[in-house]
Amino acid sequence: MKLKSLVAGIALASTLATGAQAADYVIDTKGAHASINFRVSHLGYSWLEGRFNEFGGSFSYDAAKPAEAKINVDINPASIDSNHAERDKHLRSNEFLDVKNHPSASFESTAFMPNGDGTAVLKGNLTLRGVTKPVELAVTKIGEGDDPWGGYRAGFSATTEFQMKDFGITKNLGPASETVYMELHVEGIRQ
Amino acid sequence: MAIPIKNSRNSYGLGSIALHWVMALTIIGLYPLGLYIETLDYYDPAYRTIPHWHKSIGLLLASLLIVRIFWRALTVQPAAIEQSRLLKVITHSVHMLLYVLLVIALISGYMISTADGRPIDVFNWFQVPALPAVVENQEDIAGEIHYISTTTLVSLAGLHALAALKHHFINKDQTLTRMLGMHQETRT
């Protein structure tokens, strides 16, 4: 009993010491508790899903002041993976992501507007293929709390969509396949 | 007079002649087919067939190369055509380089298609399984190597053909005729 309250006391003290400002989280890409997925319609008959295997970033979030939340993500576009070597080769070529000339992609948030029900709208700038354009993400908070290894985590998922041609991809895969739908899952470890 | 299957000290036998010409025509055919694949759009009607043929023929060519290397090792090689020492060295180097480039071209081609662990279908007769990928984005690196090695191979094969014609028309020796099975030694 005594020990328990001592532990609780230390935990509380450390929370007070570090938790004064919005907490900073690093996206857990090391443990692969995050993913950036995309899907594009194939001929209008089905979905082609893929992902970016290499990315990293951080966010700050405080449940008490959600409007101050911020996130930055850097993505390696060459790590695109649609589970088909020849297609990935084509997607990296200048007809699509042109990764030789544009070896990085990123997202930087500019505003976070909570809807009050655990969802929010995240505004930010997406840089892809050398083009920076504002995009809006529909964010859902999944949860936050202590993890079994002595840390503290918070996780979100988000969806957005954009037109390939808006980012300089001139290759047209047909009217059903002009839009890219993104689905992002991030789990952050509080620093 | 029928051409013997095996080589002699003076001329090529049917085995070497057939392997040489079947492989030569296959390589000459595969190269433009490969360039054509590069231009194909996803929705091109040929997109489903041409790459499939290119890969299938390429893998059959690889099996022919294995047969050829064994055949070359097991049968006697006709003596080199008499010419200057320098030209003999160049000729031998070009021949060896043709083999090396073909090996590189075949392996790199295989590594493009199998980078994601998928096997290659050979005319839907059988599948050649994939080996684990060696490098990150293997399809890109293997693709570059495939393009460079095949372009060099076809260019060098052109030089090889010109050299054969030079031997035939200028030196008037049996270089070309013995690879066509037209030069028969007259044994007494």
Interface residues (C-beta under 8 A of the other chain):
Chain A: A78 N83 H84 A85 E86 D88 K89 R92 L173 G174
Chain B: Y42 Y43 P51 I112 S113 T114 A115 D116 R118 N137 Q138 E139 D140 G143
